[in-house]
Amino acid sequence: MSTTERPRILVVGGGYVGLYAARRILKKMRYGEATVTVVDPRSYMTYQPFLPEAAAGSISPRHVVVPLRRVLPKAEVLTGRVTTIDQDRKVATIAPLVGEAYELPFDYLVIALGAVSRTFPIPGLAENGIGMKGIEESIGLRNHVLEQLDKADSTKDEEIRRKALTFVFIGGGFAGAETIGEVEDMARDAAKYYPNVKREDMRFILVDAADKILPEVGPKLGEYGKKHLESRGVEIYLSTSMDSCVDGHVVLKNGLEVDSNTIVWTAGVKPNPALARFGLPLGPRGHVDTSETLQVQGTDYIWAAGDNAQVPDMVGRKAGNENAWCPPNAQHALRQAKVLGDNVLSGMRGFPQKTYSHANKGAVAGLGLHKGVAMIVMGKTKIKLKGRLAWYMHRGYHGMAMPTWNRKIRIFADWTLGMFLKREVVSLRAMENPREEFYEAAKPAPQAPAKTEKAKAS
C-alpha cells in the first residue's frame, strides 16, 4: 500500500473503462502529481467482443485478457472489491480476496464497475444456465460443448445422445448470435473426428423475446444474419422466451419443449448491483446518472462511464432526441474512458471539463469463420457488408481495438496460425476441478467392515 501524501485517484473496476481511464491518467499526469489506485476482483481486464471466438477455439483465452499490473506498472492494483463508499469522509471500504476489509481514503473517484448478466427468476436457470460475460465462462462453454460430443459419441442411449446434442441459446443480440455462430462452426468441425456424431444429429436453437436478431446492425443485416444461421441448421424462435429449464428440460412460451444439457444465457446485461451501495444518483435502470462531462450528477470529484453509467448522447440530443443515451458498447466505452481520464486531471488542476460527444461509427459482428455482418457509418452514408468481407471488418476493427500491442500481436498471430492449422477440438473439462483426480488417489481407502464373533466362528 502507498504511504504517499499525494492525492489519490481511486478507480473502482478494472474493465475496459477502468483500464483505459487509468492508462490515460498515468500517461498525462505529471511526476508525483497523484497516486492512481485500481480495485477489481480480477487482476486482468477481459475484452468481451472476443469471448465467442475464444469459446470456438479461434483465439487463445489468455490472449483475450490484459493483466492489469503489467499494463499499469505505475498504478496500485488491488485485487478485491469496493463494498461501500463514504462520500462525506471520502473513504472506500476494500474487501480483499483474503484477510479483513479495510478503509482506503481517496480524493477523486472513478466508477467503472461495468455490467453483469441480466437474468430473470426462471426455474432452473441458476442451476443449468451458462453465461458469456467472462473468459472463465467462455472456456467453460467450449469444454462443455466438446464434452457433450464425447458423451454422444460414446453412448448407445438415444435419450442421452439427444440431450447432449441439443444446444439452446437465449438472447439474439451480439453476444447470442455471435456465440451460437462460433460454437456451431466449432461443433461442425469437431464432428469430423467423431464416428458416431454428425452435424445432422445436433440441434442448435436460438431464442429471443424481440422480433429480430442483431438489432445493432439494422433490420436488413439482422434479417440476413437470421437467414444465414437458419441455412446452417440453426432454429430461431423470435417473440418468445423461456419459461423454465429445470433439469435441462427447456420450455418456451411458444409451446416448444426440448431436453438439453447446454443452455447459454446471453439475454442482455444490467449495471453492477454493487452501485446501489455507493450512495450515488442512479437512473431508472440502475445506471449512475452522469452529465455530458461524465461527472456524476451533483458531484465535482466523481466520474463514471461505460456500461454502469447513464451518459447523455449529445449527438442524438442535437438531432432533437432529448432522451438519447449512449449505448453500452466497446465503441463508446473506449472513447468515454479517454475523456474521463482527461476530465479527472482537469478537475484536479482546476480546469474546465470536456463534453463527451461521439457519433456512431457502425457495428460489426462475426458469425463463425469467414461469416459476418457489418454496418459502417461514414457521415450520412451507411455501408452494409455481409459474408467474408464483413468478417474481415469484424476482425480488423476488434483486433485493433484490443488494448496493448502485446495483445494485438498475439491475437493476429492466433488468426494467422488458424489459416494453416486446424483448430483444436479437445475438451479440458478437468481444468474446472483439477484436484479431483489427485483427491480420489489420495483419500483413504474404505475399511472393510469388522467381522462379528458369529462370522469368525463360522
Disulfide bonds with the S-S distance in Angstrom:
none
